[in-house]
Amino acid sequence: MLKSKASVWQMGVLYAVLPLSDKVTDWLHESGISVPTGIPSRLPTLPEIRGVLDSLDGFSVEYTDRGIGEIWQAMISSISDRQAGPWTLANISHRKDPSEPQLLWFAKGYAELIVDILSRLSKYCGVLVLIPDTGGSPLLISSGDNPKELCQRWDHFGPLEGG
């Protein structure tokens, strides 16, 4: 089971997922965060998202899909410990055609699991940026990144930490 500080979930944290657009890159540079150049980046498609979620060993995924223009959700939870194990809720507020890039975000859950999902999606999409609504630092995620190591270095709790 995930036990590090980085893998503990924070009540009420929302995590936005963005590609490295020019606007996002400029914002990251202004925030003092170095950004790789020349790397393609886009939001994932629905088949890519479902493929990654369905490949997570040790997790069950329950989908809610109300169709194009409606909310789409995936509840990802540990099979071994549904009450206290790692979990998160993936969301698309206004689902598009499955072949189009989807604006993905996460409601609550374990940061290490979210980073693992995005690292796997980065194989298809390029670098993705994870932004917590806590005021903490954004995190750049690439294919092959080690989620545990990234989360141990990531100040994603922002001003809520220790307070």
Backbone bond lengths (Angstrom), bond angles and torsions (degrees), N, CA, C in turn:
res aa  C-N    CA-C-N  psi(-1)  N-CA   C-N-CA  omega(-1)  CA-C   N-CA-C  phi
1 M - - - 1.447 - - 1.526 109.48 -
2 L 1.325 117.07 148.03 1.458 123.05 179.83 1.524 109.24 -72.43
3 K 1.337 116.68 126.80 1.456 118.76 -176.26 1.518 114.29 -129.57
4 S 1.311 119.02 -8.81 1.461 119.49 -177.24 1.524 110.74 -69.28
5 K 1.344 115.65 161.19 1.466 121.04 177.51 1.527 110.57 -53.22
6 A 1.320 115.66 -38.51 1.462 120.79 -176.90 1.520 112.40 -69.56
7 S 1.319 117.83 -21.83 1.452 119.10 -177.07 1.525 112.74 -96.86
8 V 1.309 117.42 -4.24 1.455 121.12 177.60 1.526 108.48 -74.80
9 W 1.323 116.63 137.83 1.461 118.83 -178.82 1.517 110.25 -85.36
10 Q 1.314 115.19 150.41 1.457 122.84 177.44 1.525 108.25 -108.39
11 M 1.318 116.60 128.51 1.452 121.06 179.69 1.525 110.59 -61.63
12 G 1.314 116.45 125.23 1.445 121.73 172.14 1.512 117.39 84.90
13 V 1.344 119.30 2.06 1.462 120.55 -179.16 1.528 109.34 -76.46
14 L 1.339 115.18 131.69 1.456 121.56 173.25 1.519 107.43 -107.52
15 Y 1.330 116.45 140.15 1.460 122.40 -178.14 1.523 109.07 -120.49
16 A 1.329 117.00 115.78 1.465 122.15 175.72 1.523 109.13 -87.03
17 V 1.325 116.05 147.42 1.463 122.27 177.68 1.527 107.84 -119.99
18 L 1.328 116.17 124.71 1.459 121.21 -179.54 1.525 110.63 -131.18
19 P 1.328 116.89 151.46 1.471 119.80 171.17 1.523 109.17 -81.78
20 L 1.328 116.32 169.00 1.460 121.19 177.72 1.523 110.22 -82.39
21 S 1.302 116.77 72.78 1.468 121.33 175.21 1.523 108.45 -76.45
22 D 1.327 116.87 170.12 1.468 120.17 177.06 1.524 110.97 -58.53
23 K 1.317 116.44 -42.20 1.470 121.63 -179.04 1.537 110.99 -63.46
24 V 1.334 116.30 -45.00 1.469 120.65 179.86 1.527 109.84 -66.77
25 T 1.335 116.98 -41.56 1.463 121.28 178.65 1.524 110.78 -60.61
26 D 1.331 117.44 -44.81 1.472 121.03 177.70 1.522 110.91 -59.94
27 W 1.335 116.73 -44.78 1.464 121.57 179.59 1.528 110.89 -61.64
28 L 1.345 117.06 -42.68 1.464 120.73 179.24 1.531 110.72 -64.44
29 H 1.334 117.11 -43.48 1.467 120.93 177.15 1.527 110.64 -59.41
30 E 1.342 117.16 -44.50 1.471 121.33 178.57 1.522 111.48 -62.97
31 S 1.333 116.77 -27.01 1.468 121.93 179.23 1.526 112.00 -87.19
32 G 1.345 116.49 0.93 1.456 120.16 178.26 1.515 114.41 83.49
33 I 1.320 117.28 18.28 1.464 121.45 -178.58 1.523 108.47 -103.86
34 S 1.336 115.93 125.18 1.460 119.48 179.48 1.531 109.26 -76.40
35 V 1.321 114.25 143.16 1.456 121.56 -174.50 1.520 108.91 -127.56
36 P 1.348 117.50 133.20 1.465 118.73 176.76 1.527 110.18 -65.70
37 T 1.324 116.21 147.23 1.462 119.66 -179.74 1.526 110.12 -107.59
38 G 1.327 114.33 155.34 1.455 120.35 175.48 1.517 115.32 71.77
39 I 1.314 117.95 14.79 1.464 121.19 -179.96 1.521 108.25 -104.13
40 P 1.338 117.47 125.70 1.468 119.08 178.97 1.527 110.83 -64.66
41 S 1.307 115.45 149.05 1.463 120.72 -179.38 1.520 108.64 -153.70
42 R 1.323 116.15 133.29 1.458 121.75 177.55 1.523 108.43 -154.20
43 L 1.316 116.10 167.20 1.458 120.49 174.90 1.532 109.34 -75.97
44 P 1.328 117.68 153.30 1.466 120.79 -179.02 1.528 112.80 -77.70
45 T 1.326 115.62 155.40 1.466 121.70 173.40 1.525 108.76 -86.52
46 L 1.309 116.61 165.22 1.465 120.69 179.63 1.532 112.32 -61.75
47 P 1.338 120.39 -44.53 1.470 118.39 176.89 1.534 113.28 -60.58
48 E 1.333 117.39 -34.61 1.465 119.94 176.83 1.525 110.56 -66.49
49 I 1.310 116.43 -44.07 1.471 120.47 179.73 1.523 109.87 -61.85
50 R 1.317 116.74 -50.59 1.474 120.17 -179.48 1.521 111.69 -62.19
51 G 1.324 117.49 -39.77 1.462 120.72 179.05 1.518 111.89 -60.55
52 V 1.330 116.57 -44.40 1.466 120.74 178.55 1.526 110.47 -66.03
53 L 1.313 117.77 -46.82 1.468 120.11 -178.41 1.522 111.10 -63.47
54 D 1.321 117.38 -40.54 1.466 120.78 179.81 1.528 112.52 -68.63
55 S 1.341 117.35 -18.11 1.469 120.69 -178.92 1.525 113.12 -92.30
56 L 1.321 118.28 -1.60 1.467 121.04 -178.18 1.530 109.90 -72.16
57 D 1.329 116.49 113.41 1.466 120.79 177.75 1.520 110.18 -71.13
58 G 1.323 116.74 136.26 1.456 121.52 176.47 1.516 114.95 83.15
59 F 1.336 117.07 8.82 1.462 120.82 -179.33 1.522 110.65 -128.51
60 S 1.313 114.94 146.68 1.465 119.99 171.27 1.534 107.35 -105.40
61 V 1.326 115.16 150.98 1.461 120.43 -179.40 1.525 108.16 -130.26
62 E 1.329 115.33 125.11 1.471 121.29 176.33 1.521 107.47 -112.78
63 Y 1.339 116.09 121.33 1.460 121.68 -175.75 1.517 111.94 -99.44
64 T 1.327 115.06 144.07 1.463 123.42 168.53 1.521 106.24 -124.51
65 D 1.325 116.70 117.52 1.469 121.36 -177.49 1.517 107.80 -134.13
66 R 1.318 116.26 110.97 1.467 121.17 -177.72 1.526 112.17 -99.47
67 G 1.349 116.50 6.17 1.451 120.22 175.95 1.517 113.53 102.10
68 I 1.327 114.40 177.94 1.462 121.85 -177.51 1.527 110.09 -60.68
69 G 1.330 115.25 134.95 1.458 121.83 179.71 1.519 113.90 84.60
70 E 1.303 116.97 -4.75 1.469 121.58 -178.03 1.528 110.15 -112.09
71 I 1.320 115.09 177.64 1.463 121.01 179.57 1.529 110.45 -73.95
72 W 1.327 114.88 144.71 1.461 123.20 173.29 1.512 105.87 -127.86
73 Q 1.345 117.27 135.68 1.457 120.93 179.03 1.517 110.44 -139.24
74 A 1.318 114.48 153.06 1.460 121.73 173.15 1.525 107.59 -136.61
75 M 1.325 115.76 117.04 1.461 121.36 176.13 1.521 107.39 -91.41
76 I 1.327 116.14 114.30 1.456 122.07 -177.45 1.521 107.11 -106.91
77 S 1.331 116.83 122.61 1.465 119.13 -178.11 1.525 111.01 -142.25
78 S 1.320 114.46 151.44 1.453 122.41 -179.94 1.529 110.17 -62.66
79 I 1.306 116.42 134.07 1.469 120.25 176.93 1.518 110.27 -73.41
80 S 1.335 117.39 -36.12 1.464 121.18 -174.33 1.525 113.47 -75.12
81 D 1.335 118.38 -26.86 1.463 120.92 -178.21 1.528 109.60 -149.28
82 R 1.311 116.56 83.01 1.465 121.31 -176.58 1.524 113.03 -65.17
83 Q 1.335 118.48 -25.35 1.462 121.50 -177.90 1.527 112.85 -82.45
84 A 1.343 117.63 -41.09 1.464 120.13 -173.36 1.529 113.69 -126.11
85 G 1.317 117.97 1.17 1.457 120.90 -178.49 1.514 112.35 -80.94
86 P 1.324 116.50 173.95 1.463 121.34 179.69 1.529 112.03 -59.97
87 W 1.334 115.95 143.04 1.459 121.54 -179.84 1.522 108.83 -159.66
88 T 1.303 117.08 165.09 1.456 123.22 169.26 1.524 108.63 -163.88
89 L 1.309 116.21 165.46 1.459 122.11 177.74 1.526 108.11 -121.06
90 A 1.342 116.28 111.99 1.465 122.33 177.88 1.524 108.41 -87.84
91 N 1.332 116.18 141.22 1.464 121.18 -175.09 1.521 112.27 -137.12
92 I 1.325 115.16 146.41 1.459 123.91 165.52 1.523 103.84 -129.91
93 S 1.323 117.11 116.56 1.472 120.25 -173.89 1.521 113.26 -69.41
94 H 1.319 116.98 -41.20 1.471 121.50 -178.69 1.523 107.64 -133.60
95 R 1.344 115.36 87.75 1.461 120.23 -175.31 1.516 111.00 -60.79
96 K 1.329 115.29 136.59 1.463 122.57 176.56 1.521 108.60 -100.10
97 D 1.322 115.99 -176.11 1.456 120.57 171.83 1.528 107.54 -52.40
98 P 1.339 118.73 138.35 1.465 120.58 -175.67 1.529 115.03 -54.99
99 S 1.334 117.93 -27.01 1.462 120.05 -178.03 1.533 112.86 -81.42
100 E 1.318 117.67 -8.84 1.462 122.00 -179.87 1.531 111.00 -91.59
101 P 1.341 117.52 151.43 1.470 120.42 174.56 1.537 110.75 -59.41
102 Q 1.329 115.42 140.53 1.465 122.21 -175.73 1.527 109.83 -113.95
103 L 1.331 116.72 139.77 1.462 121.54 176.44 1.531 108.08 -81.52
104 L 1.326 115.54 101.26 1.464 123.64 -174.02 1.525 110.34 -96.49
105 W 1.331 116.28 142.95 1.457 121.52 173.02 1.518 108.62 -149.84
106 F 1.322 115.98 162.12 1.460 121.65 -177.48 1.522 109.63 -121.34
107 A 1.315 115.77 137.78 1.463 122.21 176.45 1.527 107.93 -106.80
108 K 1.303 115.01 109.78 1.460 122.01 175.76 1.519 111.08 64.83
109 G 1.308 115.50 -167.21 1.449 121.01 175.57 1.514 113.71 99.48
110 Y 1.320 114.82 -172.22 1.451 123.58 -175.88 1.521 110.36 -89.99
111 A 1.327 116.50 121.30 1.463 121.61 -177.62 1.523 111.54 -57.14
112 E 1.312 118.00 -40.33 1.467 120.23 -177.87 1.532 111.45 -63.59
113 L 1.315 117.86 -36.51 1.462 121.41 176.91 1.529 110.11 -68.24
114 I 1.320 117.40 -42.64 1.467 121.63 178.83 1.530 109.97 -61.86
115 V 1.322 116.96 -44.69 1.465 121.18 179.49 1.529 110.32 -64.62
116 D 1.313 117.61 -38.49 1.473 121.19 176.94 1.528 110.41 -60.57
117 I 1.313 116.85 -45.92 1.468 121.68 179.43 1.530 109.96 -60.63
118 L 1.323 117.02 -45.75 1.468 120.49 -177.96 1.525 112.24 -70.29
119 S 1.321 117.90 -33.61 1.461 120.67 175.61 1.532 109.88 -62.32
120 R 1.317 116.17 -40.84 1.472 120.31 177.64 1.529 111.01 -67.86
121 L 1.335 117.20 -40.01 1.467 120.54 177.96 1.526 111.42 -66.27
122 S 1.329 117.27 -30.90 1.467 121.68 -179.11 1.528 111.85 -61.69
123 K 1.303 117.05 -21.61 1.470 120.94 175.96 1.533 110.02 -58.78
124 Y 1.328 116.36 -33.73 1.464 122.28 -178.52 1.534 112.53 -97.03
125 C 1.333 116.43 -32.35 1.473 122.01 -168.33 1.512 115.19 -105.27
126 G 1.298 117.98 -13.76 1.455 120.02 -170.75 1.522 110.02 84.62
127 V 1.310 116.23 -166.21 1.466 121.47 -176.54 1.526 110.40 -61.13
128 L 1.338 115.63 135.47 1.463 121.96 174.59 1.526 108.24 -119.76
129 V 1.325 116.27 150.31 1.464 122.08 -179.71 1.522 107.79 -112.61
130 L 1.334 115.74 126.16 1.462 122.00 178.57 1.523 107.96 -105.99
131 I 1.336 115.89 124.61 1.462 121.04 -175.03 1.531 109.78 -123.60
132 P 1.353 117.75 114.20 1.461 120.18 176.77 1.526 110.49 -79.75
133 D 1.317 116.84 150.94 1.470 119.88 179.13 1.522 112.54 -85.29
134 T 1.329 117.08 13.55 1.468 121.71 -178.38 1.520 113.28 -87.20
135 G 1.335 116.65 -8.37 1.452 120.10 -172.99 1.518 111.55 92.15
136 G 1.323 116.85 0.02 1.458 121.46 177.60 1.523 110.85 -72.63
137 S 1.304 115.37 172.77 1.460 121.94 -177.37 1.522 111.84 -68.17
138 P 1.341 116.73 144.52 1.459 119.61 170.99 1.526 108.89 -71.34
139 L 1.325 116.32 158.27 1.463 121.86 -178.65 1.515 109.35 -126.06
140 L 1.341 116.89 126.82 1.458 122.18 174.73 1.518 108.33 -88.29
141 I 1.329 116.49 130.13 1.460 121.96 -175.31 1.521 109.41 -125.05
142 S 1.336 115.22 129.12 1.455 122.07 179.34 1.520 109.77 -121.19
143 S 1.315 114.75 162.41 1.455 120.90 176.20 1.526 109.64 -59.95
144 G 1.310 116.05 134.23 1.455 120.58 178.66 1.507 114.82 88.80
145 D 1.338 118.01 -6.50 1.468 119.92 176.90 1.523 109.78 -62.77
146 N 1.319 115.91 147.59 1.452 121.91 176.54 1.533 108.23 -88.20
147 P 1.344 117.81 109.32 1.474 120.28 -176.22 1.522 114.08 -56.39
148 K 1.326 117.46 -40.78 1.464 120.14 -178.44 1.531 110.55 -63.78
149 E 1.343 116.92 -45.88 1.465 120.39 179.84 1.525 111.42 -64.95
150 L 1.342 117.22 -42.58 1.471 119.35 178.32 1.523 110.97 -60.08
151 C 1.317 117.10 -45.59 1.465 120.80 -177.36 1.523 112.57 -67.64
152 Q 1.309 117.48 -32.44 1.469 119.80 178.42 1.523 111.68 -65.84
153 R 1.338 117.45 -28.62 1.471 121.67 -179.95 1.522 112.71 -94.48
154 W 1.306 118.00 -8.45 1.461 122.32 -170.10 1.516 111.95 -90.99
155 D 1.340 116.74 125.97 1.458 122.43 176.21 1.521 108.15 -91.48
156 H 1.335 116.70 72.04 1.464 119.79 -175.46 1.517 114.07 -92.56
157 F 1.339 117.01 -5.62 1.458 118.62 178.84 1.524 111.69 -85.92
158 G 1.324 116.88 -16.50 1.454 121.18 177.08 1.519 111.53 54.54
159 P 1.330 116.84 -140.71 1.460 121.37 -175.80 1.525 113.91 -68.23
160 L 1.333 118.77 -11.97 1.458 119.89 -179.40 1.518 112.24 -75.10
161 E 1.347 117.70 -23.46 1.442 121.38 -175.64 1.522 110.98 -64.28
162 G 1.322 115.64 131.51 1.455 121.56 176.44 1.515 113.69 74.53
163 G 1.296 117.42 1.17 1.455 118.88 -175.68 1.439 110.48 -117.92
